[in-house]
Amino acid sequence: MSALFYFYFGAILGSYFQSLNSRMAKDQNLNFSNLNTESRRSNCDICGNDLQIFELIPIISFLFLKGRCRYCNQKISIEHLTSELLFGLIVLSLSFNASLDLNFASSILFFCLLFAIALFDLKFFLIPKNYLFVLILTSCVFALVNEYVVNFIFALFFTLSIWLMKYILDHVKKEETFGLGDVFIIFALGCYFEPILFSLIILTSALSGLVIFTIRFIFSNPEKKLPFGTLMALSAFSIEVLV
């Protein structure tokens, strides 16, 4: 019963973050404070009609409506269902062998923010600044409460090194080599994970990116951007659950 609770709680969070991502994308804005305030209720992405309460129930409403809006009968983006299932699995996985304490709550918030960033980065190759702010704040508080001073120092040193490398590469190539948002995600991960696991996450993400780039170089378009924030989120969650 508790497993179902955690899964559905995660699905609710997934529905919320997907809705938030959709609004930010629609308004072409990456700030929560500037989101369109004329229509605070959730609405259909296509026809714009406000959704009723029963249409907002994660997973169940999508299945009940057969994936279509009941107003315009257009297909609802599968991204909504995917996000709800994904976040449900994330929270459920984090609940295994976890205690109901501040660390568990911090973990849920941290990884939900991380994957909200990952989904946005995967689709738009952009990282919302407000997500980053809350993610960094969460990771710093987590490190402070647990007295992970080594985590913070290592994260700061590593992040400054990455930023310096980015600055040099940008200057040499006369273009942005990778986003500054990725650098801030690296700092947040460094505060949350101990140095060995953090290093493993960065290594895994880099190797995954190299494999994807190689495949693109051989078979398709090597110039296409790589959502490194998404790769780091996947690597971090895998390490959190498996190690």
C-alpha positions as CSV (number, residue, x, y, z in Angstrom):
1,M,0.0,0.0,0.0
2,S,2.9,2.4,0.9
3,A,4.5,1.6,-2.5
4,L,1.3,2.7,-4.3
5,F,1.2,5.9,-2.2
6,Y,4.8,6.8,-3.0
7,F,4.3,6.1,-6.7
8,Y,1.1,8.1,-7.0
9,F,2.7,11.0,-5.0
10,G,5.5,11.0,-7.5
11,A,3.0,11.0,-10.3
12,I,1.3,14.1,-8.9
13,L,4.7,15.8,-8.8
14,G,5.3,14.7,-12.3
15,S,2.0,16.2,-13.5
16,Y,2.9,19.5,-11.7
17,F,6.4,19.8,-13.2
18,Q,5.2,18.8,-16.7
19,S,2.5,21.5,-16.5
20,L,5.1,24.0,-15.3
21,N,7.5,23.1,-18.1
22,S,4.7,23.4,-20.7
23,R,3.8,26.9,-19.4
24,M,7.4,28.1,-19.4
25,A,7.8,26.8,-23.0
26,K,4.5,28.3,-24.1
27,D,5.4,31.7,-22.7
28,Q,8.9,31.4,-24.0
29,N,10.1,32.2,-20.5
30,L,12.3,30.4,-18.0
31,N,11.3,32.3,-14.9
32,F,8.4,31.3,-12.6
33,S,7.7,34.9,-11.6
34,N,6.9,35.9,-15.2
35,L,4.6,33.1,-16.1
36,N,1.3,34.1,-17.6
37,T,-0.9,35.0,-14.6
38,E,-4.1,35.4,-16.7
39,S,-4.9,31.7,-16.6
40,R,-3.5,30.0,-13.5
41,R,-5.6,26.9,-14.0
42,S,-4.3,24.0,-16.1
43,N,-5.7,23.9,-19.6
44,C,-5.5,22.0,-22.8
45,D,-2.3,22.7,-24.7
46,I,-4.2,22.8,-28.0
47,C,-7.6,24.4,-27.5
48,G,-6.8,26.3,-24.2
49,N,-10.0,25.2,-22.3
50,D,-9.6,25.0,-18.6
51,L,-9.5,21.5,-17.2
52,Q,-11.8,20.2,-14.5
53,I,-10.6,18.6,-11.3
54,F,-11.3,15.0,-12.5
55,E,-9.2,15.8,-15.7
56,L,-6.2,16.6,-13.6
57,I,-5.9,13.2,-11.8
58,P,-2.5,11.8,-12.9
59,I,-2.4,8.7,-15.1
60,I,-6.1,7.8,-14.5
61,S,-7.5,10.9,-16.3
62,F,-5.2,10.2,-19.3
63,L,-6.4,6.6,-19.6
64,F,-10.1,7.5,-18.9
65,L,-10.0,10.1,-21.7
66,K,-8.1,7.7,-24.0
67,G,-5.4,10.3,-24.4
68,R,-7.7,12.9,-25.9
69,C,-9.0,16.3,-24.8
70,R,-12.8,16.1,-24.1
71,Y,-13.3,19.6,-25.5
72,C,-11.4,19.5,-28.9
73,N,-10.9,15.7,-29.1
74,Q,-7.3,16.3,-30.1
75,K,-4.6,13.9,-28.8
76,I,-3.0,14.9,-25.5
77,S,0.8,14.9,-25.6
78,I,2.2,11.6,-24.4
79,E,4.7,13.7,-22.5
80,H,2.2,14.2,-19.7
81,L,1.7,10.5,-19.1
82,T,5.4,9.8,-19.5
83,S,6.3,12.5,-16.9
84,E,3.7,11.1,-14.4
85,L,5.0,7.6,-14.8
86,L,8.6,8.7,-14.6
87,F,8.3,10.8,-11.5
88,G,6.2,8.0,-9.9
89,L,9.0,5.5,-10.4
90,I,11.6,8.1,-9.2
91,V,9.8,8.6,-5.8
92,L,9.0,4.9,-5.5
93,S,12.6,4.0,-6.0
94,L,13.8,6.6,-3.5
95,S,11.4,5.2,-0.9
96,F,13.1,1.8,-0.8
97,N,15.1,1.5,2.4
98,A,14.4,5.2,3.2
99,S,13.3,6.7,6.5
100,L,10.6,9.4,6.7
101,D,13.0,12.2,7.6
102,L,14.4,15.4,6.2
103,N,16.9,13.6,4.0
104,F,14.2,11.6,2.3
105,A,12.2,14.8,1.6
106,S,15.3,16.5,0.4
107,S,16.0,13.6,-1.9
108,I,12.6,13.7,-3.4
109,L,12.8,17.5,-4.0
110,F,16.3,17.2,-5.4
111,F,15.6,14.5,-7.9
112,C,12.3,15.9,-9.0
113,L,13.9,19.2,-9.7
114,L,16.8,17.4,-11.5
115,F,14.4,15.5,-13.8
116,A,12.2,18.5,-14.4
117,I,15.4,20.2,-15.7
118,A,16.3,17.0,-17.6
119,L,13.0,16.9,-19.4
120,F,13.2,20.6,-20.3
121,D,16.8,20.3,-21.4
122,L,16.0,17.2,-23.5
123,K,13.3,19.0,-25.5
124,F,14.6,22.6,-25.7
125,F,18.3,22.4,-24.9
126,L,17.7,25.0,-22.2
127,I,17.8,24.9,-18.4
128,P,15.4,27.1,-16.5
129,K,17.2,29.4,-14.0
130,N,14.6,29.1,-11.2
131,Y,14.9,25.3,-11.3
132,L,18.7,25.7,-10.9
133,F,18.3,28.1,-8.0
134,V,16.1,25.8,-6.0
135,L,18.2,22.8,-7.0
136,I,21.4,24.4,-5.7
137,L,19.6,25.7,-2.6
138,T,18.3,22.2,-1.8
139,S,21.7,20.6,-2.3
140,C,23.5,23.2,-0.2
141,V,21.0,22.8,2.7
142,F,21.3,19.0,2.4
143,A,25.1,19.2,2.6
144,L,24.9,21.7,5.5
145,V,22.4,19.7,7.6
146,N,24.4,16.5,7.2
147,E,27.7,18.4,7.7
148,Y,29.1,17.3,4.3
149,V,31.8,19.9,4.3
150,V,34.0,17.8,2.1
151,N,31.2,17.6,-0.5
152,F,30.8,21.3,-0.6
153,I,34.6,22.0,-0.9
154,F,35.1,19.4,-3.6
155,A,32.0,20.6,-5.5
156,L,33.2,24.2,-5.4
157,F,36.8,23.3,-6.6
158,F,35.5,21.0,-9.3
159,T,32.9,23.4,-10.6
160,L,35.4,26.3,-10.7
161,S,37.7,24.0,-12.7
162,I,34.9,23.2,-15.2
163,W,33.9,26.9,-15.4
164,L,37.5,27.8,-16.2
165,M,37.7,25.1,-18.9
166,K,34.5,26.4,-20.4
167,Y,35.8,30.0,-20.4
168,I,39.0,28.9,-22.2
169,L,37.2,26.8,-24.7
170,D,34.6,29.5,-25.4
171,H,37.4,32.0,-26.0
172,V,39.3,29.7,-28.3
173,K,36.4,28.5,-30.4
174,K,34.6,31.9,-30.3
175,E,31.3,30.2,-29.4
176,E,29.6,28.6,-26.4
177,T,30.9,25.1,-26.1
178,F,28.4,24.0,-23.4
179,G,25.8,25.8,-21.3
180,L,26.5,27.5,-18.0
181,G,23.4,25.7,-16.6
182,D,25.3,22.4,-16.9
183,V,28.1,23.9,-14.7
184,F,25.6,24.8,-12.0
185,I,24.0,21.3,-12.1
186,I,27.5,19.9,-11.6
187,F,27.9,22.1,-8.4
188,A,24.5,20.9,-7.1
189,L,25.4,17.2,-7.7
190,G,28.8,17.7,-6.0
191,C,27.1,19.1,-2.9
192,Y,24.6,16.2,-2.8
193,F,26.9,13.3,-3.5
194,E,30.2,12.3,-1.8
195,P,33.3,13.0,-4.0
196,I,33.7,9.4,-5.2
197,L,30.1,9.0,-6.3
198,F,30.1,12.5,-7.8
199,S,33.1,11.8,-9.8
200,L,31.5,8.5,-11.0
201,I,28.4,10.5,-12.1
202,I,30.5,13.0,-14.1
203,L,32.5,10.2,-15.7
204,T,29.4,8.2,-16.6
205,S,27.7,11.3,-18.1
206,A,30.8,12.2,-20.1
207,L,31.2,8.7,-21.5
208,S,27.5,8.5,-22.4
209,G,27.8,11.8,-24.1
210,L,30.8,10.6,-26.0
211,V,29.0,7.5,-27.2
212,I,26.0,9.5,-28.4
213,F,28.2,12.0,-30.2
214,T,30.1,9.1,-31.9
215,I,26.9,7.5,-33.0
216,R,25.6,10.8,-34.4
217,F,29.0,11.5,-36.1
218,I,28.8,8.2,-37.9
219,F,25.1,7.9,-38.8
220,S,23.5,11.4,-38.6
221,N,24.2,15.0,-37.6
222,P,27.2,15.5,-35.2
223,E,26.4,19.2,-34.9
224,K,23.1,18.7,-33.1
225,K,23.3,19.8,-29.4
226,L,23.7,17.3,-26.6
227,P,21.4,17.6,-23.6
228,F,24.2,17.0,-21.0
229,G,21.9,18.0,-18.1
230,T,19.6,15.1,-19.0
231,L,22.6,12.7,-19.1
232,M,23.8,13.9,-15.7
233,A,20.3,13.4,-14.2
234,L,20.1,9.9,-15.5
235,S,23.6,9.1,-14.2
236,A,22.9,10.6,-10.8
237,F,19.7,8.7,-10.3
238,S,21.3,5.5,-11.4
239,I,24.1,6.0,-8.9
240,E,21.6,6.9,-6.1
241,V,19.5,3.8,-6.6
242,L,22.1,1.2,-7.5
243,V,25.2,2.1,-5.4
